[in-house]
Amino acid sequence: MNPQKKEEYFDLVDENDHVIGQETRSKIHAQNLFHRAVHILIFNSQGEILLQKRSPLKDLHPLLWVTSCSGHVDAGESYETACTREIHEELGLDPCPPLHPLFKLSPCAETGWEFLWLYQGTHNGPFHFQQEEITEVKFFSISEIENWIQSNPQELTPSFRLIWKKYLDYTSLKIQ
């Protein structure tokens, strides 16, 4: 972590996603404690999905591809507020496009021990991504993503692979 960067605090939650305290990001990650995060899938008008490639500076999964936008829910913040903040910070979208909650995942190794809400929205860009967080953003078709997961899954974060599987189950999409 950058020594000049202020330590972030997240809500520490129990197995039912009830807040039981606050703790630093570093302690939560070091001890695999339950906390909260949001992920957002942004679609364009052609039905393609925006993915981002994580910065080499990220402490977890540098240079891997993940959802359009993602981030922790800060201490005292709601999932919805975190979505709006992350969309603005990571993709430079202001105002935030309408976002719709899809589903919630429970903490596990793939999510980094986060309760994770997935949201969906539509925007064609342009995007002004945060270069400290993201090296690239690009739209992909559903079949391109499915082929990517089959051929080179190691290029995508574990959380994205889990989200993608659950997303396909949730939407009952048939890959052709």
N, C-alpha and C positions, 0 to 999 in steps of 0.2 A: 504494500500500500504506500502511496505517496505520503511522506512524512508531513507535508504541508497541508494535506487534505484532512478536513475534520472528520472524525469517526462518526459513522452513521449509526442511528439507533432504530431498531425494529421492534414491533410487538412480538413478544414471546407468547406462543399459544399452546393450549393443551391439545389432546387428541380429538377434541370436538370443535377446534378452531375458536375457542374462547380465550380472550386475552388474560394472561396470568402475570404479566410483567413486561418490562422492556429490557433489552440487552443490546450490546454493541454487535455490529455486523461481524467483526472478527471473532468474537466469542461464539456467536450463534453458528457460524460456519465451522469453526474449529471443533465444536462439540456436537455438531449435527442436531441442533435444537430446532423444534418446529417453529416456523414463522410463515409469512405470507408473501405471495408474489402475484403479478398479473402478466399475462401474455396476450398479445393482440395479433389477429390475422387481418391484414388489410388486403382487400380484393380490388382490382381495377374493374372497369366497365366490361372488359372481355372475360371476366371470371378468373383471371390469373391472380396468384397470391404473391405478395411482396415478402421476400425473405431478406434478412440482414446477415452479413458476415461479421462476426465479432472481432474487435480490435485485438492486436497482439498484446496489448497492455492489460487485458482482462485477467483477473485472478483465476477464474474458472473457464475452461473450454475456449481459450484464445484461438482465433482464426477458424472457428467452426461456424456453420450456418445455423440460424435459429429463426423463430417466428419474426414477424414484421417489427415487433416492438415488445420489449419485456422489461420488467424491473420489480424490485422489491416494493412492498407496501411499507412506508415509513411508520414509525411509532405514532399512534393516534390517528392515522389516516385510514380512510375507507378504501375498499378495492376500486370503487368508481373514481374517486379522486386520484388514486395512483395511476389509473389508466390515462386520464386527462393530462396529468403531469408528465408521464412517460412519453406520450405521443408528442407533446410539445418539446420536451428535452431531447429525445432521440431522433425524431423525424422532422422537427421544426414546423409541425402543423398547428396553426392557430388561426381560427378556432379549430377545435378538435372535431372531426367528423362524428356523426352519431355512431355510438358503439352499442352493440347488443351482447349481453352475457349469454354464453353458450352452455358451459358446464364447469364444474369444479372438480379438481383432482385432489386426492389425499396425499399427504407427505409420503415420500419413498426416496430411495437412492437416486432415481432418475430425475426427480424434481428438486433435488438438493434439500430434501426434508421440508419443502414448502407446501402449504396449502396453495393451490394454484387455480385461479379463475381464468378461463379463456374467454376473450371477447372477440367480436368480429365487427368490421366496418368496411366502408368503401371509400376509396380516394384514388385518383389517377396521377397524383403528383402535381407539381414537382415536390421532391423531398429535400430537405436541407439537414442531412443527418449529422449527428454529433461525432466528429472524427476521433475523439478520445475513446468512444464506445464502439464505433462501427467503422469498418473499412470499406464496405460496399453494400448497396441495396439493389435488388433486382427482382422483377416479376417472373414467376415460373408457372407453367400450366400444372394442373393436377397430375397429368400423366408424367410430366418431366420430374416432378417431385417423387412420385411413386417409383419411377425407374431409378432415380438417384438413390433412394433408400435401399433398393435391391442391389445396386451395383457398388455403391461407395458409402455405406451407412456411417463410416467413421468420420465423414466430412460434416455430419450434422450432429448437433448436441443430443445427448441422451434425452433431455427434456423434450426437444422437438420431436424425436422419433416416437416417444410416448404420446405426446399431444396429437401428432398426426394420426396414429392408430385410433385413438379415442375419437378424434374428429371424424374420421371416416365412418366409424361405428355410429357415432351420433347423427351424422347426416345421411347415413345409409347410401353413400355414393358408391357407384359401381365403376371401378377403373376398367377402361377398355383398351 
